[in-house]
């Protein structure tokens, strides 16, 4: 099984950015946790992050050609604005789980809309870094 974990803008600033919301662990801590989890389960994983919408679209499209079996995506701020990410996910038809570290449903009203959720099989909200592992396990179990 091959999984792509994508993170959008400002996720590279974990540990610095609003630690009262996102915690004190860093992006490197997140990648390390995901990598170890996948190694233990025999899953091939690639973790990528970009602050640029078009780059994230490119990563999603490349996943199709790389024969990725599942995508875990935290689109971050693009959650609420990017039809381009939604269209890219729909174009490649790869099973996808949307993840948010914080409880976006309890934050500002503009964070209530997720374009990615129109495609994602599941959305995991407010479970911190553990949400990524839950998403990986969900995809590894065939989306059940």
C-alpha positions in Angstrom: 0.0 0.0 0.0 1.2 3.5 -0.9 -0.1 6.6 0.9 0.5 10.3 0.2 0.2 12.6 3.2 -0.3 16.2 2.0 -0.2 19.3 4.2 -1.2 22.8 3.1 -0.1 26.3 4.1 1.5 27.1 7.5 1.6 23.4 8.6 5.4 23.8 8.3 5.1 26.3 11.2 3.7 23.8 13.7 5.3 24.3 17.1 5.6 28.0 16.4 2.1 28.9 15.0 -0.6 29.3 17.7 0.6 26.6 20.0 -2.6 27.0 22.1 -4.5 25.7 19.1 -1.9 23.4 17.3 0.3 22.3 20.2 4.1 22.5 20.6 5.1 19.6 18.4 6.7 20.5 15.1 6.1 19.5 11.5 9.2 17.3 11.7 7.6 15.6 14.7 4.5 15.0 12.7 6.4 13.5 9.8 8.5 11.3 12.1 5.3 10.0 13.8 3.6 9.2 10.5 6.8 7.5 9.1 7.2 5.3 12.1 3.5 4.4 12.1 3.6 3.4 8.5 6.9 1.5 8.8 5.2 -0.6 11.6 2.3 -1.4 9.3 4.3 -2.0 6.1 2.9 1.0 4.4 4.9 3.1 1.9 4.3 6.7 2.8 5.4 10.1 1.4 4.8 13.3 3.3 4.7 16.6 1.5 3.9 20.1 2.5 3.4 23.3 0.5 2.2 26.8 1.1 1.2 27.0 -2.6 -2.1 25.8 -3.9 -0.8 24.9 -7.4 2.0 22.8 -5.9 -0.5 20.9 -3.9 -2.6 20.3 -7.1 0.6 19.1 -8.8 1.3 16.6 -5.9 -2.3 15.3 -6.2 -2.0 14.8 -9.9 1.4 13.1 -9.6 -0.1 10.7 -7.0 -2.2 9.3 -9.9 0.9 8.5 -12.0 2.7 7.2 -9.0 -0.2 4.7 -8.4 -0.8 6.0 -4.8 -3.6 4.0 -3.1 -4.7 6.7 -0.7 -4.3 10.4 0.1 -4.4 11.9 3.6 -4.8 15.7 3.2 -4.8 18.6 5.6 -5.5 21.4 3.2 -5.2 24.0 6.0 -6.5 27.4 4.9 -7.2 26.0 1.4 -9.9 23.9 3.0 -12.2 26.8 2.9 -11.2 28.4 -0.5 -9.8 25.8 -2.9 -12.1 24.4 -5.6 -8.8 23.6 -7.4 -7.9 21.0 -4.7 -11.4 19.5 -4.8 -11.2 19.3 -8.6 -7.7 17.7 -8.5 -8.9 15.0 -6.0 -12.0 14.3 -8.1 -9.8 14.0 -11.3 -7.5 11.4 -9.8 -10.2 9.4 -8.0 -7.9 8.3 -5.2 -9.5 7.5 -1.9 -8.9 10.5 0.3 -9.3 11.3 4.0 -9.3 15.0 5.1 -7.6 15.7 8.4 -7.6 18.8 10.6 -5.4 19.1 13.7 -7.8 21.6 15.4 -11.5 21.5 16.0 -12.3 23.7 12.9 -16.0 23.2 13.5 -15.6 25.1 16.8 -13.6 28.0 15.3 -14.5 31.0 13.2 -17.5 30.7 11.0 -15.5 31.0 7.8 -13.7 27.7 8.7 -17.0 25.8 8.6 -16.9 25.2 4.8 -14.6 22.5 3.4 -14.5 22.1 -0.3 -12.3 19.0 0.1 -15.1 17.3 2.2 -17.2 17.2 -1.0 -14.8 14.4 -2.2 -13.2 12.9 0.9 -14.5 9.6 2.2 -14.0 10.8 5.7 -13.1 13.9 7.6 -11.2 13.7 10.9 -11.3 16.9 13.0 -9.7 17.9 16.3 -7.7 14.8 17.1 -4.3 16.5 16.8 -1.5 14.5 15.1 -3.3 11.2 16.0 -5.9 12.2 13.4 -3.3 11.5 10.7 -2.7 8.0 12.0 -6.4 7.3 12.2 -6.7 8.4 8.5 -3.9 6.2 7.5 -5.4 3.2 9.3 -8.8 3.9 7.7 -7.3 3.9 4.2 -5.1 0.8 4.9 -8.3 -1.0 6.1 -9.9 -0.3 2.7 -11.9 2.7 3.9 -14.0 0.8 6.4 
